[in-house]
Amino acid sequence: MSLHTPKSFDRYVLSLKAVEVSLQWGGHAAKVGGKVFAFCGDDGGHIVFKVTETSFEGLTAIEGIAQAPYFAKRAWVTVGPGALSDADLKAYIEQSYRMIAGKLTRKIKAELGLAL
C-alpha cells in the first residue's frame, strides 16, 4: 500500500520512536517533540517533509516534486504520488525525522527516550 494514503503514512511514521500524528491543516502531521517532520494530506495526494539543501536541489529537479507551499523556503518539499518509490520516501521521511529530532533540547530528547 502506498505511503501516499493517510493510513499507510500514519502506520509508517508511528513506527519511529516518540512520534505522534495530529490531524491539522487538512491532513496528518507527523511530529516528534511537538515539531512537524512530515505531512500527508487527507486526500492521499502529496507528502511533505524537510530535506537538506543538497537533497532539495536534487529532488526538486524530479517531476512531481516541488518546494512545499507554506513551509520554510528551500527546506521542505512536496512529493506527488509516483514521484518517488515508497522505499525512497521512507528514507527521506526518516532523514527528516532525524533532522527535527536532532534539534530538540537535551531535556526533551531525554523525556522522549531519544539517544543523546
PyMOL commands that place a pseudoatom at each C-alpha (Angstrom):
pseudoatom trace, name=CA, resn=MET, resi=1, chain=A, elem=C, hetatm=0, pos=[0.000, 0.000, 0.000]
pseudoatom trace, name=CA, resn=SER, resi=2, chain=A, elem=C, hetatm=0, pos=[1.346, 3.425, -0.971]
pseudoatom trace, name=CA, resn=LEU, resi=3, chain=A, elem=C, hetatm=0, pos=[2.673, 5.790, 1.677]
pseudoatom trace, name=CA, resn=HIS, resi=4, chain=A, elem=C, hetatm=0, pos=[0.539, 8.440, -0.012]
pseudoatom trace, name=CA, resn=THR, resi=5, chain=A, elem=C, hetatm=0, pos=[-2.539, 7.100, 1.799]
pseudoatom trace, name=CA, resn=PRO, resi=6, chain=A, elem=C, hetatm=0, pos=[-3.057, 8.567, 5.265]
pseudoatom trace, name=CA, resn=LYS, resi=7, chain=A, elem=C, hetatm=0, pos=[-3.428, 5.098, 6.814]
pseudoatom trace, name=CA, resn=SER, resi=8, chain=A, elem=C, hetatm=0, pos=[-0.091, 3.842, 5.430]
pseudoatom trace, name=CA, resn=PHE, resi=9, chain=A, elem=C, hetatm=0, pos=[1.609, 7.155, 6.189]
pseudoatom trace, name=CA, resn=ASP, resi=10, chain=A, elem=C, hetatm=0, pos=[0.424, 7.013, 9.810]
pseudoatom trace, name=CA, resn=ARG, resi=11, chain=A, elem=C, hetatm=0, pos=[1.492, 3.389, 10.215]
pseudoatom trace, name=CA, resn=TYR, resi=12, chain=A, elem=C, hetatm=0, pos=[4.999, 4.157, 8.947]
pseudoatom trace, name=CA, resn=VAL, resi=13, chain=A, elem=C, hetatm=0, pos=[5.652, 7.367, 10.900]
pseudoatom trace, name=CA, resn=LEU, resi=14, chain=A, elem=C, hetatm=0, pos=[4.240, 5.887, 14.104]
pseudoatom trace, name=CA, resn=SER, resi=15, chain=A, elem=C, hetatm=0, pos=[6.855, 3.126, 13.824]
pseudoatom trace, name=CA, resn=LEU, resi=16, chain=A, elem=C, hetatm=0, pos=[9.511, 5.779, 14.532]
pseudoatom trace, name=CA, resn=LYS, resi=17, chain=A, elem=C, hetatm=0, pos=[10.318, 6.416, 18.197]
pseudoatom trace, name=CA, resn=ALA, resi=18, chain=A, elem=C, hetatm=0, pos=[8.333, 9.073, 20.116]
pseudoatom trace, name=CA, resn=VAL, resi=19, chain=A, elem=C, hetatm=0, pos=[6.191, 10.099, 17.112]
pseudoatom trace, name=CA, resn=GLU, resi=20, chain=A, elem=C, hetatm=0, pos=[2.638, 11.319, 17.324]
pseudoatom trace, name=CA, resn=VAL, resi=21, chain=A, elem=C, hetatm=0, pos=[0.256, 12.171, 14.489]
pseudoatom trace, name=CA, resn=SER, resi=22, chain=A, elem=C, hetatm=0, pos=[-2.178, 15.039, 14.750]
pseudoatom trace, name=CA, resn=LEU, resi=23, chain=A, elem=C, hetatm=0, pos=[-4.954, 15.979, 12.377]
pseudoatom trace, name=CA, resn=GLN, resi=24, chain=A, elem=C, hetatm=0, pos=[-4.365, 19.548, 11.235]
pseudoatom trace, name=CA, resn=TRP, resi=25, chain=A, elem=C, hetatm=0, pos=[-4.110, 21.632, 8.065]
pseudoatom trace, name=CA, resn=GLY, resi=26, chain=A, elem=C, hetatm=0, pos=[-6.400, 19.186, 6.255]
pseudoatom trace, name=CA, resn=GLY, resi=27, chain=A, elem=C, hetatm=0, pos=[-4.165, 16.188, 6.801]
pseudoatom trace, name=CA, resn=HIS, resi=28, chain=A, elem=C, hetatm=0, pos=[-1.943, 14.136, 9.066]
pseudoatom trace, name=CA, resn=ALA, resi=29, chain=A, elem=C, hetatm=0, pos=[1.022, 15.937, 10.635]
pseudoatom trace, name=CA, resn=ALA, resi=30, chain=A, elem=C, hetatm=0, pos=[3.763, 13.643, 11.972]
pseudoatom trace, name=CA, resn=LYS, resi=31, chain=A, elem=C, hetatm=0, pos=[5.561, 15.179, 14.938]
pseudoatom trace, name=CA, resn=VAL, resi=32, chain=A, elem=C, hetatm=0, pos=[8.443, 14.393, 17.251]
pseudoatom trace, name=CA, resn=GLY, resi=33, chain=A, elem=C, hetatm=0, pos=[8.723, 16.502, 20.394]
pseudoatom trace, name=CA, resn=GLY, resi=34, chain=A, elem=C, hetatm=0, pos=[5.812, 18.602, 19.142]
pseudoatom trace, name=CA, resn=LYS, resi=35, chain=A, elem=C, hetatm=0, pos=[7.687, 19.553, 15.943]
pseudoatom trace, name=CA, resn=VAL, resi=36, chain=A, elem=C, hetatm=0, pos=[6.395, 18.568, 12.489]
pseudoatom trace, name=CA, resn=PHE, resi=37, chain=A, elem=C, hetatm=0, pos=[8.750, 16.467, 10.367]
pseudoatom trace, name=CA, resn=ALA, resi=38, chain=A, elem=C, hetatm=0, pos=[6.315, 15.142, 7.728]
pseudoatom trace, name=CA, resn=PHE, resi=39, chain=A, elem=C, hetatm=0, pos=[2.774, 15.700, 6.493]
pseudoatom trace, name=CA, resn=CYS, resi=40, chain=A, elem=C, hetatm=0, pos=[0.276, 13.742, 4.391]
pseudoatom trace, name=CA, resn=GLY, resi=41, chain=A, elem=C, hetatm=0, pos=[-2.921, 15.303, 3.101]
pseudoatom trace, name=CA, resn=ASP, resi=42, chain=A, elem=C, hetatm=0, pos=[-6.261, 13.623, 3.820]
pseudoatom trace, name=CA, resn=ASP, resi=43, chain=A, elem=C, hetatm=0, pos=[-6.774, 13.255, 0.082]
pseudoatom trace, name=CA, resn=GLY, resi=44, chain=A, elem=C, hetatm=0, pos=[-3.805, 10.882, -0.172]
pseudoatom trace, name=CA, resn=GLY, resi=45, chain=A, elem=C, hetatm=0, pos=[-2.070, 13.229, -2.574]
pseudoatom trace, name=CA, resn=HIS, resi=46, chain=A, elem=C, hetatm=0, pos=[1.187, 14.862, -1.634]
pseudoatom trace, name=CA, resn=ILE, resi=47, chain=A, elem=C, hetatm=0, pos=[3.589, 14.077, 1.196]
pseudoatom trace, name=CA, resn=VAL, resi=48, chain=A, elem=C, hetatm=0, pos=[5.658, 16.923, 2.637]
pseudoatom trace, name=CA, resn=PHE, resi=49, chain=A, elem=C, hetatm=0, pos=[8.922, 16.567, 4.553]
pseudoatom trace, name=CA, resn=LYS, resi=50, chain=A, elem=C, hetatm=0, pos=[12.072, 18.512, 5.490]
pseudoatom trace, name=CA, resn=VAL, resi=51, chain=A, elem=C, hetatm=0, pos=[15.238, 17.988, 3.453]
pseudoatom trace, name=CA, resn=THR, resi=52, chain=A, elem=C, hetatm=0, pos=[18.838, 19.130, 3.360]
pseudoatom trace, name=CA, resn=GLU, resi=53, chain=A, elem=C, hetatm=0, pos=[19.880, 21.830, 0.902]
pseudoatom trace, name=CA, resn=THR, resi=54, chain=A, elem=C, hetatm=0, pos=[21.625, 19.217, -1.260]
pseudoatom trace, name=CA, resn=SER, resi=55, chain=A, elem=C, hetatm=0, pos=[18.576, 16.954, -1.295]
pseudoatom trace, name=CA, resn=PHE, resi=56, chain=A, elem=C, hetatm=0, pos=[16.339, 19.927, -2.094]
pseudoatom trace, name=CA, resn=GLU, resi=57, chain=A, elem=C, hetatm=0, pos=[18.323, 20.679, -5.254]
pseudoatom trace, name=CA, resn=GLY, resi=58, chain=A, elem=C, hetatm=0, pos=[18.208, 17.092, -6.486]
pseudoatom trace, name=CA, resn=LEU, resi=59, chain=A, elem=C, hetatm=0, pos=[14.635, 16.327, -5.516]
pseudoatom trace, name=CA, resn=THR, resi=60, chain=A, elem=C, hetatm=0, pos=[13.048, 19.454, -6.985]
pseudoatom trace, name=CA, resn=ALA, resi=61, chain=A, elem=C, hetatm=0, pos=[14.601, 18.553, -10.337]
pseudoatom trace, name=CA, resn=ILE, resi=62, chain=A, elem=C, hetatm=0, pos=[12.344, 15.453, -10.410]
pseudoatom trace, name=CA, resn=GLU, resi=63, chain=A, elem=C, hetatm=0, pos=[8.898, 15.725, -11.978]
pseudoatom trace, name=CA, resn=GLY, resi=64, chain=A, elem=C, hetatm=0, pos=[6.206, 15.597, -9.292]
pseudoatom trace, name=CA, resn=ILE, resi=65, chain=A, elem=C, hetatm=0, pos=[8.399, 17.128, -6.575]
pseudoatom trace, name=CA, resn=ALA, resi=66, chain=A, elem=C, hetatm=0, pos=[8.443, 20.829, -5.680]
pseudoatom trace, name=CA, resn=GLN, resi=67, chain=A, elem=C, hetatm=0, pos=[9.082, 23.254, -2.853]
pseudoatom trace, name=CA, resn=ALA, resi=68, chain=A, elem=C, hetatm=0, pos=[6.297, 22.790, -0.310]
pseudoatom trace, name=CA, resn=PRO, resi=69, chain=A, elem=C, hetatm=0, pos=[3.986, 25.802, -0.093]
pseudoatom trace, name=CA, resn=TYR, resi=70, chain=A, elem=C, hetatm=0, pos=[3.500, 27.331, 3.367]
pseudoatom trace, name=CA, resn=PHE, resi=71, chain=A, elem=C, hetatm=0, pos=[6.656, 25.637, 4.723]
pseudoatom trace, name=CA, resn=ALA, resi=72, chain=A, elem=C, hetatm=0, pos=[10.108, 27.206, 5.097]
pseudoatom trace, name=CA, resn=LYS, resi=73, chain=A, elem=C, hetatm=0, pos=[11.639, 28.115, 1.751]
pseudoatom trace, name=CA, resn=ARG, resi=74, chain=A, elem=C, hetatm=0, pos=[14.159, 25.628, 0.333]
pseudoatom trace, name=CA, resn=ALA, resi=75, chain=A, elem=C, hetatm=0, pos=[13.899, 23.330, 3.319]
pseudoatom trace, name=CA, resn=TRP, resi=76, chain=A, elem=C, hetatm=0, pos=[10.677, 21.384, 2.662]
pseudoatom trace, name=CA, resn=VAL, resi=77, chain=A, elem=C, hetatm=0, pos=[9.470, 19.509, -0.412]
pseudoatom trace, name=CA, resn=THR, resi=78, chain=A, elem=C, hetatm=0, pos=[6.111, 18.188, -1.512]
pseudoatom trace, name=CA, resn=VAL, resi=79, chain=A, elem=C, hetatm=0, pos=[6.134, 14.833, -3.303]
pseudoatom trace, name=CA, resn=GLY, resi=80, chain=A, elem=C, hetatm=0, pos=[3.282, 13.718, -5.516]
pseudoatom trace, name=CA, resn=PRO, resi=81, chain=A, elem=C, hetatm=0, pos=[2.196, 10.094, -5.947]
pseudoatom trace, name=CA, resn=GLY, resi=82, chain=A, elem=C, hetatm=0, pos=[4.607, 8.128, -8.114]
pseudoatom trace, name=CA, resn=ALA, resi=83, chain=A, elem=C, hetatm=0, pos=[7.435, 10.690, -7.957]
pseudoatom trace, name=CA, resn=LEU, resi=84, chain=A, elem=C, hetatm=0, pos=[9.490, 8.510, -5.562]
pseudoatom trace, name=CA, resn=SER, resi=85, chain=A, elem=C, hetatm=0, pos=[9.323, 4.860, -4.562]
pseudoatom trace, name=CA, resn=ASP, resi=86, chain=A, elem=C, hetatm=0, pos=[7.980, 4.037, -1.107]
pseudoatom trace, name=CA, resn=ALA, resi=87, chain=A, elem=C, hetatm=0, pos=[11.485, 2.928, -0.093]
pseudoatom trace, name=CA, resn=ASP, resi=88, chain=A, elem=C, hetatm=0, pos=[12.910, 6.321, -1.074]
pseudoatom trace, name=CA, resn=LEU, resi=89, chain=A, elem=C, hetatm=0, pos=[10.025, 8.143, 0.644]
pseudoatom trace, name=CA, resn=LYS, resi=90, chain=A, elem=C, hetatm=0, pos=[10.661, 6.207, 3.843]
pseudoatom trace, name=CA, resn=ALA, resi=91, chain=A, elem=C, hetatm=0, pos=[14.355, 7.078, 3.726]
pseudoatom trace, name=CA, resn=TYR, resi=92, chain=A, elem=C, hetatm=0, pos=[13.656, 10.789, 3.228]
pseudoatom trace, name=CA, resn=ILE, resi=93, chain=A, elem=C, hetatm=0, pos=[10.949, 10.857, 5.911]
pseudoatom trace, name=CA, resn=GLU, resi=94, chain=A, elem=C, hetatm=0, pos=[13.325, 9.156, 8.352]
pseudoatom trace, name=CA, resn=GLN, resi=95, chain=A, elem=C, hetatm=0, pos=[16.034, 11.691, 7.467]
pseudoatom trace, name=CA, resn=SER, resi=96, chain=A, elem=C, hetatm=0, pos=[13.539, 14.497, 8.153]
pseudoatom trace, name=CA, resn=TYR, resi=97, chain=A, elem=C, hetatm=0, pos=[12.648, 12.848, 11.477]
pseudoatom trace, name=CA, resn=ARG, resi=98, chain=A, elem=C, hetatm=0, pos=[16.346, 12.698, 12.459]
pseudoatom trace, name=CA, resn=MET, resi=99, chain=A, elem=C, hetatm=0, pos=[16.930, 16.346, 11.472]
pseudoatom trace, name=CA, resn=ILE, resi=100, chain=A, elem=C, hetatm=0, pos=[13.967, 17.589, 13.530]
pseudoatom trace, name=CA, resn=ALA, resi=101, chain=A, elem=C, hetatm=0, pos=[14.640, 15.272, 16.498]
pseudoatom trace, name=CA, resn=GLY, resi=102, chain=A, elem=C, hetatm=0, pos=[18.295, 16.342, 16.439]
pseudoatom trace, name=CA, resn=LYS, resi=103, chain=A, elem=C, hetatm=0, pos=[17.310, 19.958, 17.076]
pseudoatom trace, name=CA, resn=LEU, resi=104, chain=A, elem=C, hetatm=0, pos=[15.233, 19.174, 20.156]
pseudoatom trace, name=CA, resn=THR, resi=105, chain=A, elem=C, hetatm=0, pos=[16.648, 20.191, 23.518]
pseudoatom trace, name=CA, resn=ARG, resi=106, chain=A, elem=C, hetatm=0, pos=[18.535, 17.609, 25.580]
pseudoatom trace, name=CA, resn=LYS, resi=107, chain=A, elem=C, hetatm=0, pos=[15.746, 17.695, 28.143]
pseudoatom trace, name=CA, resn=ILE, resi=108, chain=A, elem=C, hetatm=0, pos=[13.051, 16.890, 25.571]
pseudoatom trace, name=CA, resn=LYS, resi=109, chain=A, elem=C, hetatm=0, pos=[15.211, 14.188, 23.981]
pseudoatom trace, name=CA, resn=ALA, resi=110, chain=A, elem=C, hetatm=0, pos=[15.680, 12.585, 27.409]
pseudoatom trace, name=CA, resn=GLU, resi=111, chain=A, elem=C, hetatm=0, pos=[11.941, 12.791, 28.162]
pseudoatom trace, name=CA, resn=LEU, resi=112, chain=A, elem=C, hetatm=0, pos=[11.168, 11.097, 24.830]
pseudoatom trace, name=CA, resn=GLY, resi=113, chain=A, elem=C, hetatm=0, pos=[13.851, 8.450, 25.298]
pseudoatom trace, name=CA, resn=LEU, resi=114, chain=A, elem=C, hetatm=0, pos=[15.759, 9.558, 22.226]
pseudoatom trace, name=CA, resn=ALA, resi=115, chain=A, elem=C, hetatm=0, pos=[19.518, 8.956, 22.055]
pseudoatom trace, name=CA, resn=LEU, resi=116, chain=A, elem=C, hetatm=0, pos=[21.525, 11.921, 23.255]
for i in range(1, 116): cmd.bond("trace and resi %d" % i, "trace and resi %d" % (i + 1))
show_as sticks, trace
zoom trace
